[in-house]
């Protein structure tokens, strides 16, 4: 994952350091640089949210399996008199 991020981010770093990257240019779309940056930041945030959600779902599934491994679900414990 780190190699992918560095490979994708390396060409953007010189452009992000240039103040003209964020300036509005009448010949280009005025939202070009800043819009791209916002979309990339949102994509990174969504990636980490999905990773976190998957960790929590796996943890919840393992807890559920540990609690009810016999397949009875939420059945009450058997009564002492055998009924």
C-alpha positions as CSV (number, residue, x, y, z in Angstrom):
1,X,0.0,0.0,0.0
2,X,2.8,2.4,0.8
3,X,4.4,1.9,-2.6
4,X,1.1,2.7,-4.3
5,X,0.7,5.9,-2.3
6,X,4.2,7.1,-3.0
7,X,4.0,6.2,-6.7
8,X,0.7,8.1,-7.1
9,X,1.6,11.1,-4.8
10,X,5.2,11.7,-6.1
11,X,4.1,13.5,-9.4
12,X,1.6,15.6,-7.4
13,X,4.0,17.0,-4.9
14,X,5.7,19.5,-7.1
15,X,2.4,20.7,-8.5
16,X,1.0,21.1,-5.0
17,X,4.0,23.2,-4.0
18,X,3.3,25.6,-6.9
19,X,1.0,28.5,-5.8
20,X,-0.4,28.7,-9.3
21,X,-1.8,25.2,-8.9
22,X,-4.6,26.7,-6.7
23,X,-5.0,29.9,-8.5
24,X,-8.0,30.4,-10.8
25,X,-7.0,30.4,-14.4
26,X,-9.6,31.8,-16.9
27,X,-8.4,29.4,-19.6
28,X,-8.9,26.3,-17.4
29,X,-11.5,25.1,-15.0
30,X,-11.2,27.4,-11.9
31,X,-11.7,24.4,-9.6
32,X,-9.0,22.2,-11.1
33,X,-6.2,21.9,-8.5
34,X,-8.3,22.5,-5.4
35,X,-11.1,20.2,-6.5
36,X,-8.6,17.5,-7.3
37,X,-7.1,17.8,-3.8
38,X,-10.5,17.7,-2.1
39,X,-11.5,14.6,-4.1
40,X,-8.2,12.8,-3.3
41,X,-8.6,13.6,0.4
42,X,-12.1,12.3,0.4
43,X,-11.0,9.1,-1.3
44,X,-8.3,8.5,1.3
45,X,-10.8,9.2,4.1
46,X,-13.2,6.7,2.6
47,X,-10.5,4.1,2.3
48,X,-9.6,4.3,5.9
49,X,-13.2,4.3,7.0
50,X,-13.8,1.1,5.1
51,X,-10.7,-0.5,6.6
52,X,-11.9,0.5,10.1
53,X,-15.4,-0.8,9.4
54,X,-14.0,-4.1,8.2
55,X,-12.0,-4.5,11.4
56,X,-15.0,-3.8,13.5
57,X,-17.2,-6.2,11.5
58,X,-14.7,-9.0,11.8
59,X,-14.4,-8.4,15.5
60,X,-18.1,-8.5,16.0
61,X,-18.5,-11.6,13.9
62,X,-15.8,-13.4,15.9
63,X,-17.5,-12.4,19.2
64,X,-20.9,-13.6,17.9
65,X,-19.4,-16.9,16.9
66,X,-17.7,-17.4,20.3
67,X,-20.9,-16.6,22.2
68,X,-23.2,-18.9,20.1
69,X,-20.9,-21.5,18.6
70,X,-23.4,-24.3,19.1
71,X,-26.0,-22.8,16.7
72,X,-28.7,-22.4,19.4
73,X,-28.8,-18.6,19.0
74,X,-30.4,-16.8,22.0
75,X,-32.0,-19.9,23.5
76,X,-32.4,-19.8,27.3
77,X,-30.2,-22.2,29.4
78,X,-31.8,-25.6,30.2
79,X,-33.8,-25.9,33.3
80,X,-32.4,-28.0,36.2
81,X,-35.4,-30.3,36.3
82,X,-34.8,-31.4,32.6
83,X,-37.8,-29.8,31.0
